[in-house]
Amino acid sequence: MFYIDHYYLILVVPTLILSMFAQFKVKSTFHKYSNVRCSRNITGQDAARLLLRDNSISDVAVESVQGSLTDHYDPRSKKLRLSEPVYAQPSIAAVGVAAHEAGHAIQHAKGYGPLVLRSTLVPVANIGSSMGPWIAIAGLFFSFPILTNIGIALFAGAVLFYLITLPVEFDASARALANLRSGKVLTEEELKGAKKVLTAAALTYVASALTAIMSLLRLILLSRGRR
Protein backbone atom coordinates (compact mmCIF):
# COMPACT_ATOMS: atom_id res chain seq x y z
CA MET A 1 0.00 0.00 0.00
CA PHE A 2 2.84 2.41 0.72
CA TYR A 3 5.69 3.47 -1.49
CA ILE A 4 9.03 3.97 0.22
CA ASP A 5 10.17 7.54 0.87
CA HIS A 6 12.47 9.21 3.38
CA TYR A 7 9.54 10.08 5.68
CA TYR A 8 8.59 6.41 5.78
CA LEU A 9 12.14 5.41 6.67
CA ILE A 10 12.56 8.10 9.32
CA LEU A 11 9.09 8.10 10.92
CA VAL A 12 7.38 4.77 10.31
CA VAL A 13 10.13 2.16 10.18
CA PRO A 14 11.32 2.76 13.80
CA THR A 15 7.77 2.31 15.09
CA LEU A 16 7.39 -0.89 13.06
CA ILE A 17 10.55 -2.20 14.69
CA LEU A 18 9.11 -1.27 18.09
CA SER A 19 5.90 -3.11 17.17
CA MET A 20 7.84 -6.27 16.30
CA PHE A 21 9.72 -6.05 19.60
CA ALA A 22 6.43 -5.53 21.47
CA GLN A 23 4.89 -8.60 19.82
CA PHE A 24 7.96 -10.66 20.71
CA LYS A 25 7.88 -9.35 24.29
CA VAL A 26 4.22 -10.10 24.90
CA LYS A 27 4.46 -13.60 23.44
CA SER A 28 7.62 -14.49 25.35
CA THR A 29 6.29 -13.07 28.63
CA PHE A 30 2.94 -14.81 28.20
CA HIS A 31 4.71 -18.09 27.42
CA LYS A 32 6.96 -17.74 30.46
CA TYR A 33 4.12 -17.18 32.93
CA SER A 34 1.83 -19.68 31.21
CA ASN A 35 4.20 -22.28 32.61
CA VAL A 36 3.92 -20.93 36.16
CA ARG A 37 0.94 -22.42 37.96
CA CYS A 38 -0.83 -20.17 40.46
CA SER A 39 -0.84 -21.54 43.98
CA ARG A 40 -4.63 -21.40 44.38
CA ASN A 41 -5.13 -23.44 41.19
CA ILE A 42 -7.53 -20.84 39.74
CA THR A 43 -8.06 -20.89 35.97
CA GLY A 44 -8.62 -17.90 33.73
CA GLN A 45 -12.36 -18.47 33.61
CA ASP A 46 -12.46 -18.82 37.41
CA ALA A 47 -10.61 -15.52 37.84
CA ALA A 48 -12.86 -13.70 35.38
CA ARG A 49 -16.04 -14.93 37.04
CA LEU A 50 -14.69 -14.08 40.49
CA LEU A 51 -13.86 -10.51 39.50
CA LEU A 52 -17.23 -10.05 37.80
CA ARG A 53 -19.01 -11.33 40.91
CA ASP A 54 -16.95 -9.12 43.23
CA ASN A 55 -18.01 -6.12 41.16
CA SER A 56 -21.69 -7.13 41.19
CA ILE A 57 -21.77 -7.94 37.46
CA SER A 58 -24.11 -10.85 36.76
CA ASP A 59 -25.11 -10.29 33.12
CA VAL A 60 -21.75 -11.00 31.45
CA ALA A 61 -21.07 -14.49 30.10
CA VAL A 62 -17.56 -15.97 30.14
CA GLU A 63 -16.83 -18.29 27.24
CA SER A 64 -13.95 -19.91 25.39
CA VAL A 65 -12.76 -18.78 21.95
CA GLN A 66 -10.28 -20.42 19.60
CA GLY A 67 -6.76 -19.15 19.08
CA SER A 68 -4.00 -17.72 21.21
CA LEU A 69 -4.07 -14.18 22.62
CA THR A 70 -7.50 -13.69 21.05
CA ASP A 71 -9.02 -12.71 24.39
CA HIS A 72 -11.51 -9.84 24.32
CA TYR A 73 -14.65 -8.41 25.87
CA ASP A 74 -17.61 -7.72 23.57
CA PRO A 75 -19.72 -4.91 25.08
CA ARG A 76 -22.51 -5.43 22.51
CA SER A 77 -23.27 -9.02 23.50
CA LYS A 78 -21.83 -8.70 27.02
CA LYS A 79 -19.58 -11.68 26.51
CA LEU A 80 -16.08 -12.07 27.87
CA ARG A 81 -14.23 -14.38 25.52
CA LEU A 82 -11.03 -16.08 26.64
CA SER A 83 -8.61 -17.91 24.35
CA GLU A 84 -7.93 -21.59 24.87
CA PRO A 85 -4.55 -21.08 26.68
CA VAL A 86 -6.31 -18.73 29.12
CA TYR A 87 -9.79 -20.13 29.68
CA ALA A 88 -8.96 -23.45 31.33
CA GLN A 89 -5.36 -22.95 32.48
CA PRO A 90 -4.51 -22.24 36.16
CA SER A 91 -1.44 -20.16 35.32
CA ILE A 92 -0.35 -16.67 36.33
CA ALA A 93 -0.52 -15.53 32.70
CA ALA A 94 -4.04 -16.89 32.26
CA VAL A 95 -5.28 -15.19 35.41
CA GLY A 96 -3.66 -11.88 34.46
CA VAL A 97 -5.15 -11.84 30.94
CA ALA A 98 -8.58 -12.93 32.17
CA ALA A 99 -8.54 -10.24 34.85
CA HIS A 100 -7.66 -7.62 32.23
CA GLU A 101 -10.67 -8.60 30.10
CA ALA A 102 -12.84 -8.57 33.22
CA GLY A 103 -11.52 -5.05 33.73
CA HIS A 104 -13.15 -4.07 30.42
CA ALA A 105 -16.45 -5.57 31.57
CA ILE A 106 -16.16 -3.53 34.78
CA GLN A 107 -15.50 -0.41 32.69
CA HIS A 108 -18.62 -1.12 30.66
CA ALA A 109 -20.75 -1.67 33.74
CA LYS A 110 -19.58 1.63 35.24
CA GLY A 111 -19.98 3.57 31.99
CA TYR A 112 -16.28 4.39 31.69
CA GLY A 113 -16.16 7.34 29.26
CA PRO A 114 -13.15 6.41 27.08
CA LEU A 115 -14.56 2.90 26.53
CA VAL A 116 -17.89 4.34 25.42
CA LEU A 117 -16.11 6.73 23.06
CA ARG A 118 -13.90 3.97 21.64
CA SER A 119 -16.91 1.77 20.94
CA THR A 120 -18.55 4.67 19.13
CA LEU A 121 -15.46 5.18 16.97
CA VAL A 122 -15.15 1.56 15.80
CA PRO A 123 -16.91 2.12 12.42
CA VAL A 124 -14.86 5.29 11.82
CA ALA A 125 -11.64 3.47 12.70
CA ASN A 126 -12.43 0.53 10.41
CA ILE A 127 -13.09 2.79 7.43
CA GLY A 128 -10.22 5.15 8.21
CA SER A 129 -7.57 2.47 8.65
CA SER A 130 -8.59 0.43 5.60
CA MET A 131 -9.37 3.22 3.12
CA GLY A 132 -7.78 6.43 4.43
CA PRO A 133 -4.13 5.76 3.45
CA TRP A 134 -5.15 4.39 0.04
CA ILE A 135 -7.21 7.49 -0.73
CA ALA A 136 -4.47 9.83 0.50
CA ILE A 137 -1.76 8.11 -1.56
CA ALA A 138 -4.03 8.11 -4.62
CA GLY A 139 -4.56 11.85 -4.16
CA LEU A 140 -0.81 12.39 -3.97
CA PHE A 141 -0.15 10.21 -7.02
CA PHE A 142 -2.75 11.95 -9.19
CA SER A 143 -2.01 15.44 -7.74
CA PHE A 144 -5.57 15.74 -6.43
CA PRO A 145 -5.29 17.63 -3.09
CA ILE A 146 -8.96 17.26 -2.14
CA LEU A 147 -8.67 13.47 -2.40
CA THR A 148 -5.50 13.56 -0.31
CA ASN A 149 -7.21 15.64 2.38
CA ILE A 150 -10.16 13.25 2.50
CA GLY A 151 -7.82 10.30 2.96
CA ILE A 152 -5.88 12.06 5.70
CA ALA A 153 -9.09 13.03 7.49
CA LEU A 154 -10.35 9.44 7.37
CA PHE A 155 -7.05 8.07 8.65
CA ALA A 156 -7.02 10.70 11.42
CA GLY A 157 -10.23 9.10 12.72
CA ALA A 158 -8.42 5.77 12.96
CA VAL A 159 -5.49 7.41 14.76
CA LEU A 160 -7.92 8.93 17.27
CA PHE A 161 -9.22 5.42 17.93
CA TYR A 162 -5.69 4.19 18.64
CA LEU A 163 -5.08 7.09 21.03
CA ILE A 164 -8.31 6.50 22.96
CA THR A 165 -7.44 2.81 23.18
CA LEU A 166 -4.42 3.61 25.36
CA PRO A 167 -6.27 4.90 28.47
CA VAL A 168 -8.90 2.17 28.00
CA GLU A 169 -6.29 -0.58 28.08
CA PHE A 170 -4.20 0.98 30.85
CA ASP A 171 -7.29 1.44 33.02
CA ALA A 172 -8.44 -2.15 32.42
CA SER A 173 -5.05 -3.44 33.58
CA ALA A 174 -5.12 -1.16 36.61
CA ARG A 175 -8.58 -2.45 37.55
CA ALA A 176 -7.40 -6.03 37.03
CA LEU A 177 -4.38 -5.65 39.31
CA ALA A 178 -6.41 -3.80 41.94
CA ASN A 179 -8.94 -6.64 42.05
CA LEU A 180 -6.28 -9.35 42.04
CA ARG A 181 -4.48 -7.60 44.87
CA SER A 182 -7.32 -8.52 47.22
CA GLY A 183 -5.53 -11.84 47.80
CA LYS A 184 -8.38 -14.09 46.71
CA VAL A 185 -6.71 -15.09 43.46
CA LEU A 186 -2.95 -14.44 43.43
CA THR A 187 -0.32 -14.05 46.11
CA GLU A 188 1.76 -10.88 46.19
CA GLU A 189 4.64 -12.64 44.47
CA GLU A 190 2.37 -14.07 41.76
CA LEU A 191 0.86 -10.63 41.24
CA LYS A 192 4.28 -9.39 40.09
CA GLY A 193 4.23 -11.97 37.28
CA ALA A 194 0.71 -10.97 36.23
CA LYS A 195 1.80 -7.33 36.15
CA LYS A 196 4.70 -8.20 33.82
CA VAL A 197 2.29 -9.94 31.44
CA LEU A 198 -0.05 -6.94 31.37
CA THR A 199 2.83 -4.47 31.01
CA ALA A 200 4.14 -6.39 27.99
CA ALA A 201 0.66 -6.36 26.47
CA ALA A 202 0.39 -2.60 27.06
CA LEU A 203 3.57 -2.07 25.04
CA THR A 204 1.83 -3.47 21.94
CA TYR A 205 -0.89 -0.81 22.22
CA VAL A 206 1.71 1.94 22.62
CA ALA A 207 3.61 0.68 19.57
CA SER A 208 0.42 0.52 17.50
CA ALA A 209 -0.54 4.06 18.48
CA LEU A 210 2.93 5.38 17.63
CA THR A 211 2.89 3.63 14.25
CA ALA A 212 -0.50 5.16 13.46
CA ILE A 213 0.62 8.65 14.55
CA MET A 214 3.83 8.52 12.54
CA SER A 215 1.99 7.18 9.48
CA LEU A 216 -0.46 10.08 9.71
CA LEU A 217 2.36 12.59 10.13
CA ARG A 218 4.08 11.10 7.09
CA LEU A 219 0.96 11.57 4.95
CA ILE A 220 0.61 15.16 6.12
CA LEU A 221 4.27 15.94 5.33
CA LEU A 222 4.01 14.30 1.91
CA SER A 223 0.90 16.34 1.22
CA ARG A 224 2.61 19.60 2.16
CA GLY A 225 5.66 18.65 0.12
CA ARG A 226 3.55 18.18 -3.00
CA ARG A 227 1.96 21.58 -2.52
Buried (B, 14 or more C-beta within 10 A) or exposed (E): EEEEBEBBEEBBEEBBEBBEEBBEBBBEBBEBBBEBBBEBEBBBBBBBBBBBEBBEBEEBEBEEBEEEBEBBBBBEEBBBBBBBBBBEBBBBBBBBBBBBBBBBBBBBBEEBEBBBBBBEBEEBBEBBBEBBBBBBBBBBEEEEEEBBBBBBEBBBBBBBBBBBBBBBBBBBBEBBBEBBBEEEBBBEEBBEBBBBBBBBBBBBBBBBBBBBBBBBBBBBBBBEEEE
